[in-house]
Amino acid sequence: MAFLSLTLCAHYSCKKDASIPENNTISEQMYSAGQKSITADIIKTSDGGYLMVGTSYTNSPIEGDIVAIKTDARGVQQWTTSMGKASEMGSGSLNGQTVHYDEEGVKVVEESDGSFTIAGNRTYIAYPNINSSHGVKKHTKIVFYQLSSTGTATSTDGVELKSNDEFTERISDFKIDASSGSSKYILTGYTTNVNNSKPSNNSNTDLTDMLVMSLDNNFNFNWAEQNSAQGFQGSDYGTSVVITPNGYVVTGTTQTINSGAAPSTRFTATLIDKATGTPIRRSHHESQGYDVEGGYSVYDATTQSITFVGNVVGGSLTIAQLDANLSTQYPTNQGFELLTPSSNGAFKASSIAIVPNNGGFIISSTKSDNLGKDICITKVENNFSLSTAAGWPHYYRANGGINTSEYWAGPVVPTVDANGTLQYAYTGTFNANTFTSQIGWVLF
């Protein structure tokens, strides 16, 4: 949109009126950053608090700004910053038109000096002239913003990648790799600039390719761009990236199209050479003909294993584990294992994290059934069974379980308090099906 703002807060707390958090909930908050707010990511910060990133809509339902919300350890808001590029006259194919921007916050990392780097997607919206009220959405580009530890942005417009190209590229995840002594960003997502030098390509059906890039700490490319796109026929997406000693491992989904049959989607993992961006090897994961989505991953340096979760479209959660060379460790007889936290409903995965002290994994997802949508937090033991201990799975749901309002899950992060007690914090979009949705935070 058209502004960058920082708001400092002495205290902020808004309790939900019509909700039933589980009885092990310690604290919950809601935050308004505009008329409508949607969450995307949460991290535990070095000062013991949290930073959430998402999107806020204030003046238009289709033109959002990236929003960052910083809290203390109890979720009390300390500051919030909104980021968005102002409207301007277009160039290239948009020459002579007025361009507005719809910006979506996606991921955030904390730098070693306590500052923050935020990644998002910027969609161009073209209006015939400055007085027009109806715009047309065009291409989308990846954008980065940097904030100080107190929420001050270093630039108004951020840094947009490949701003002179008019194809779409969207980011879904990025990490910092400082192993070489200088920070660089590793990102994944997808591009519509499909690469014909793939194992399988059909120009009539090839819609998107998985995107992998390495940037230096000034957001310049380290890798040649022709090495950045990977995929097969249909729509291919990079969902998450992890850093291993052997290379970067990107997990996501790839679609195959067979003549006379419906397209099928499977999970894929790709090991990428750190220096060149060249794919070293791939593994594909499918089972019983299920269509799948997701591919959120985590790397355990102790066991040198990569565990990723997703879900069957309209069905159960899925989980699989690989070693650092992409050989399957679990399950041994199929592409992935199904996880079903409850006997009814469908689950859409949002994140996975490692529970400290060899405690297994924690997964966030959105559960949908005939009553609506709820947030579901599931604990998975080291043997990949669902925890049956008291309080699992943990739900956040509407009053009486009947969702007049919906709750969509964001990521979950394990945390240890000052007394050494293990807790979990997660973010979500509360009242998500309304025009006044808010970013929520829960500690349990």
N, C-alpha and C positions, 0 to 999 in steps of 0.2 A: 504494500500500500504506500503510504506517504509519510511515515514518520519513524523516528527512533526516540524512545523515551525510557527513562529510568525512574522508578518509584521506590523510595525507601520506606520501610514499614517498621513501626515500633512493635506492633502486634497485629496478628490477623488470625481469626479463628471463626469458622462458620460450620456449625454442626448440622448434619443432615436431620430432617424432620421425619421423613417417611422411609426409614431403612432399617434393616436388621443385620448389622455386622455380627460376626461370630462372637461368642462370649469370651474369647481370648484376645479380643481387640484391646490394645492399650490406648491408642489415640487415633483420631481421624480429623482431617481438615478438608475444606474445599476452598478453592481460590478462583476469583473472577478476574480475568485479564481483558475482558471485553464483553460484548453482548453474548458471544458464544465462544467457548474455549474447548480445545481438544488436546489430549495429552499424547506424547509419543515416547518419551524416555525419562529415566531417572538414574542418577548416580549418587553414591555416597561420597561426600567431599572430605578433603583432608582435615577440615576443622570440626568434623563430627556431624555436620548437617547434611543437607541434600540439595541437589539441583535438579529441577524438572524442566523439560523442554517440550513445547508443543506449538499450537497454532491458535491465534485469537482473531475473531471477526468483530469489528466494531462498527464500521460505517457501511459495510457491504457484506452480504452473505456469500459472495464468491471471491472476494479479495481479502485474503488473510495476511496477518503479520506473524512472524516467528516470535514466540514469547519464551522467556526464561524466568523461572521462579526459584529463588534461593530461600531455604528455610534453615532453622536450627534443628537440633536433634529430635525435637518434639513436634516438628512440622510447622512451627510458628514462622510465618513469612517475614523475611528480613528485607528483601528487595525483589523487584521484578523489572525486567527490561523487555521492551518490544522493539523489534527490528523489521524494517521493510523499506524497499526502494520507492522513491517518489515517482509519480507518473511523469512521462516525458514523450517527446515526439519520436516516432519509430524510425528505423533505418532498414536497409535491405528491402525485403518483400513487404515490410510494414511501413515503408517510407510514406509520409504524408498522413499517417494515422496517429492517434493518441494511444500510447501504450500504458496500461496499468499493470500491476503485478500482484499475483496471488502467491504468497510465500508460506511454505509449510516447514515447521521445525521437525527434524527427524532424529538426530543423535547429538550427544554432547560428550566431550572428554575433558578432564582436568589436566592442565599442563603442570610441569614440575615446579613452576613458580607460583602456582595457585590460581592462575588465570584459566579461562575456559575457551574452548573452541567448539563452535556449534555448526553442524552441517544441516542443510535443508534443500528444498526444491523450490525453484522460482518459475512460475508459469506466466507467460506473456498473455495479456488480454488486450486485444486490439479494438479500439473504438474508431469509427469513421472520422470523427472530429471531436474537439474538446467539449462540445455541447451534447454529444450523443449519450444516451442512457443505456444502450444495449451494446455490449461488447462480445467478441468471439474469442474463446480460448485458443491459443496457438501452441507453440512448443514450450518445453520445460527444460530448465538448466539447473545444474548443481551449484549451490552457493554456500560459502563459508563466512561466518562472522566470528570475531574474537572479542571476548569480554575480559575486563580486569576482574580481580577477585571481589571487587565491590559492585560489579555489574555495569561498568562503563564500557561502551563499545569503542573499538579502535577506529572504526570507519562507519560512515552512514550507510553506504550501499553494500558493504561486504565485498567478497571476492567471488565473482561468477566465473565458472569454468567454461571454456569454449564459447564465449559470448558471441563470436562472429558466425557461428554455425547455427543453422535453423532446424536441426533435428532434435529430438527429445532425449535427454539423459536424466535419470533420477537415481539418487543415492538411497540406500537402505541401511548401510552400516559403514563405520570406519573405525580404525584403531590407530594409536600412536606406536611406532616402532623406533625406539631409541637405542637399539642394540649396536648400531654402528658408531655410536657416540654423538650423532646429530639426529634430531627428531625428524621423522617423516611420517606422512599420513598414508595409510593403506585403506582404500575404499572399494566398495562393491555396490552394485545396483543393476540397472539395465539401460540399454541404448536402443534407439530405433535406427541407428546408423549401422545396419547389419553388416557383418563381415562375411564375405563370400568364401574366404579361405578356412572353412570349418570342416570337420569330419563329414557333415551331412548338411546340404543346403538346398533349398528350393525357393527361388525368388518369389513364387506365387504364394507361399505359405509362411515364409520366414518373416516374423513380425518384430521380435525383439531379441537381442543377444544379452547374455550376462556380461556385466561390465566390471573390470578390475583395473585399478589405477594406483600408482605410487606417486605421491607429491612430496616435494621438499617442504620445509617449514615456512616458505613463502608462497606455497601453493603453485609452484612451477612443476611441470611434469618431469619425473625421473625416467619413466619408460616411454618408448616409442608408442604412439597411439595405436598403431596397427596390431600391437600385441595385447591390447586391452580388452577386446571383445571376444567372447567365447559363447558358443551355443550350438543348437541343432535346429531342426525345423520347428516352426511354430513360435511360441512365446517362451523365452528363457529368462530367468531372473536370478540374480545373486541376492541372497537374503542376508548373509552374515559372513564375517571374515575373522579368523583367529591367526595368531602368530605362533609358529612352532620353530624349533631349531632347524627343521628340514625345509621350511619355506612358509608361505602364506597359504592357508587352506580356506577356500571359499565354498560355502554350502548354499544351495538354492534348489531351484526346480528347472527341469527342461522338458519340453513338450515334443513328442514324436507324432507324426502324421502319417498314417498308412491309408492307402487307397481303399475306399469303400468302408472305412471304419472311423469311428469318432476319435478325435485326438486323445492321447493318453499322456499324463504328466507323472513324472517320477522325480525323486530326489537325486541330486548329483553333488559330488564333492570334487573339487579340483585343487591339486597341489601346484602352487605357482612359485617359480624361481624368484628369489628376492631381488636379485641384481638386474634381471632382464624382463621379468613379467611373463616369461615363457611357461606355458603349462608343462609340468613334468609328468603327471599322470592324473587319471580320473577314476572315480568309482560311481556306479549308479545303483540306486536302491529302490526297488519296487516289490510289491507283494500282492498277489491275488487280483491283479488288475485294478487296484484302487487308484483313483485320481487323488493327488495330494497337493498340499500347499505348505509354505513355511520353509523350515530349514534353519532355525535359530541354533547357534552352536556355542560351545564353550570348550576351552582347552585346559586340561589338567596337566601341569608340568611334572607333577610327582609320578603319575602313571603314564605320561606321554600319550594321552588318549584324547580324542575329540568326540564329544557327545552332542548329538543334535536332535532337536524335536521339531515336529510339525503336526499336521493333522490330515486325516482323510477328509476330503471335501464333504461337509455335511455329516461327519461321523466322529470317530474317536481321535484322541491324540496319538502320535507316533513317536518312537524313540529308537535310536541306533547309536552304536559306538564304534569308532575306528581307531586304529593306531596312527602314528604320525606319518606312515607311508600309505595310508588309506586302506589298509587291510581291515576287513570287518572283524571286530571283537565280539559284538553282540548286535542282533541274534546271529547265530552261526548258520541257520538253515533258511533264512529269508532276508529280504532287504531291510525290514524294520519290524518292530514289535508294536502292537496296539496297546494303548493305555486308556482305560475307561473309568474315570473317577466316579461316575454314577451310571445307573442302568438306563437312564433316559436322557435325551438331549444330545446335541452336537457340540463339539468343542473346537475352538479356533485358537491355536497357540500364539503366544505373544513373546515369550522369553524363556530362557533356562539359565540357571546359575548354580555354581557348586556350593554346597553347604560346607562350612568349615569343619575341620577335625574329622575328615573322612565320613561326613554325614550324609552322603548321597547328593541328590539334586533337588532343586526347587523350580517349579514350572508355573508360569502364569498363563491363563487362557480365559476366553470368554465362552460361557456356556449358553446355548440357545435351546429353548424348548417352547412348547405351546403357551407358556406363561410369559415369555420375554427373554431378556438377556441379563446374565449375572456374571460377576467376576469370580473365577475359581482359581485358587492357589493350591497346587498339588505337590506333595513331597514324594520323591521316588528314592527308594533305598539303593544301596550299592549293587544289589542283585537285580535291580530294575523292576522290583515289585512296588506297587503303590503302598505307601505307609498306611497302616490300619490303626495307628496310635490315636488317642483321643484328640479331637480338634482337626483331623485331616479327613477329607480336604476342607480347606477354609473357603467360605463363600462370602461375598458381599452382594446383597440382593435387595430388591424392592420389598416394601411392606407386605407381609403375608405371602411373599414369593410371587405375587402377581405384579408384573412389571408394567405399570402405567408409565414408569420411567425406566430407562435402560442404563446398564452399567457395563462399559467396555474396558477390558483389561489392558493395562500397559505393562511394562517390565516390573519384575520383583527383584530386590537385592537383599541378601542376608546381611545382618549387622550384629555386632556384639556391643552391649552397653558397658558402662563404666564398671559394673559389677561382674562382668564376664558372662552375662546372660545372652544366649543366642536369641535374636529377634529377626523379624522380616518386615521390610518396608516395601510397599508397592504404590504405584500410581495408576489412575484410571480416569476415564471420562465418565462423569456422573451426570445423570439425566441426559444421556447421549442422544436420545431421539427427540430432543426439544431444541428450540431456537435459543435457549439460555443454558446450554450445557456448561459444566464447569470442570476444571481439573481437580481431581481428588487425590488425597494421600492418606494411606492407612499404615499404621504400625501395629504388629501383633506378635 
